[in-house]
Amino acid sequence: MARGRSSEDRRVIEVFITPEGGELAERVMEEIRTALAPFTGRPGARDRHELARLLDVVSGAATGPHGEAGPAKAP
């Protein structure tokens, strides 16, 4: 970051990012994106299938195999 007087009003001090600061910010943002990708990216087909299976298990456990309240019976 750098600062300097405004060309329009010499009483004002402007703060701005330098080219080096911009490059650093881009690198940091890329590292953040990479670190968060496993948590924010779209799951693959295998993970979606597993999620659907687990949701079926949880849904069945909450309502029972025929929609009645209570746990699902094991097949």
Buried (B, 14 or more C-beta within 10 A) or exposed (E): EEEEEEEEEEEEEEEEEEEEEEEEEEEEEEEEEEEEEEEEEEEEEEEEEEEEEEEEEEEBEEBEEEEEEEEBEEE
